[in-house]
């Protein structure tokens, strides 16, 4: 029973963000998403709820249904099964960079215990004569650490 709404919320089946099981869902989010990605998602949800509250208050049910449609059970299942494709035949565009950044934010961010030193990898993406490319460069032999 929710004291704020007065609803019996346990009778309503939630679908979670990624998994239906709440604990599994929370663990997955914490382990696989960066803080900026989680903060952006929280901001988006709060904005959506605010819009819904305004539409409900103004009795604009048709528009409210449109805003809430992506959260319907069928849409959630559809979204979880969807595989996105990236066509790079015309080179990298801003939408491709956005998609890559989004997936990188999902990467696990834990440092393995066996790692002695932190390091990062920069992977320069570029368009070479209109073709999506990755720029490779040899590491200098004079660097102090992480030599090849």
GIDAZI-V674121 format. One record per helix or strand of 3 or more residues. SS is the DSSP state (H for helix, E for strand). FROM is the first residue (numbers start at 0). TO is the last residue. If there is no record, write none. Layout:
# GIDAZI-V674121
((SS FROM TO) (SS FROM TO))
This chain:
# GIDAZI-V674121
((H 8 10) (H 21 31) (H 34 56) (H 60 70) (H 72 80) (H 93 104) (E 124 127) (E 130 133))
